[in-house]
């Protein structure tokens, strides 16, 4: 799952509860153009997480967002169906289209 948080480091987009839900749903990982919280707990979850940084402040839940749409940041467009590989050093995108 790729999430564009507008590069905001003011609040966290994902914490341990959401990461555990991602794991329960069978997700392999999350790439966030924003921050996370609960980084120690996230290290124990079997979901890869890439983010710009950490902050303890959780975000509000405004219910905004879209699913299965292209997301662009960092000069890259992530399109549903693309293959993404990530490790501690970075992210590599293999576009399918």
C-alpha positions in Angstrom: 0.0 0.0 0.0 1.3 3.4 -1.0 0.0 6.5 0.9 0.7 10.1 0.0 0.7 12.1 3.2 2.1 15.2 1.4 5.5 14.7 3.1 4.0 15.9 6.4 6.0 15.1 9.5 3.4 16.9 11.7 1.3 13.8 12.5 1.7 10.1 12.0 -0.2 8.3 9.2 0.3 4.8 10.7 1.0 3.4 14.1 1.0 -0.1 15.6 -2.8 -0.7 15.4 -3.0 0.1 11.7 0.2 -1.9 11.0 -1.3 -4.9 12.8 -4.5 -4.5 10.7 -2.4 -4.5 7.6 -0.7 -7.7 8.6 -4.0 -9.3 9.4 -5.2 -8.4 5.9 -2.2 -10.0 4.4 -0.4 -6.9 3.2 3.3 -7.1 2.6 4.1 -3.5 3.3 3.4 0.2 3.5 5.2 3.0 1.7 4.2 6.3 3.3 5.0 9.8 2.1 4.7 11.0 5.7 5.5 9.9 9.2 4.7 6.9 11.4 4.5 6.5 15.2 5.1 3.5 17.5 8.3 2.6 15.6 9.5 0.1 18.2 6.2 -1.8 18.0 6.2 -1.5 14.2 9.5 -3.4 14.1 7.7 -6.4 15.6 4.9 -6.4 13.0 5.4 -8.6 9.9 4.7 -5.8 7.5 7.4 -3.8 5.9 7.1 0.0 6.6 8.9 2.8 4.8 8.2 6.4 5.9 9.9 9.7 6.0 10.2 9.8 9.7 8.6 9.4 13.1 6.5 11.5 15.4 4.4 10.5 18.4 1.4 12.6 17.5 -1.4 10.6 15.9 -3.5 12.0 13.0 -7.2 12.8 13.0 -9.5 10.5 11.2 -11.3 12.6 8.6 -12.3 9.7 6.4 -10.7 11.2 3.3 -8.8 9.2 0.8 -9.1 7.0 -2.3 -8.3 3.4 -3.0 -6.8 1.8 -6.2 -5.7 5.1 -7.7 -2.3 6.3 -8.9 -0.2 8.1 -6.3 2.7 10.4 -7.2 5.4 11.8 -5.0 9.2 12.0 -5.2 9.1 12.1 -9.0 7.5 8.7 -9.1 4.0 7.5 -9.9 2.8 4.4 -8.1 0.0 2.8 -10.1 -2.2 -0.1 -8.9 -0.7 -3.3 -10.1 2.9 -2.1 -10.1 5.5 -4.2 -8.4 7.3 -2.6 -5.5 10.3 -3.9 -3.6 11.7 -2.3 -0.5 14.2 -2.9 2.2 16.0 -0.8 4.8 17.9 1.1 2.1 15.1 2.2 -0.1 12.3 1.4 -2.5 12.4 0.1 -6.1 9.3 0.3 -8.4 8.8 -2.0 -11.3 5.9 -0.4 -13.4 3.6 -3.0 -15.0 2.3 -0.6 -17.6 
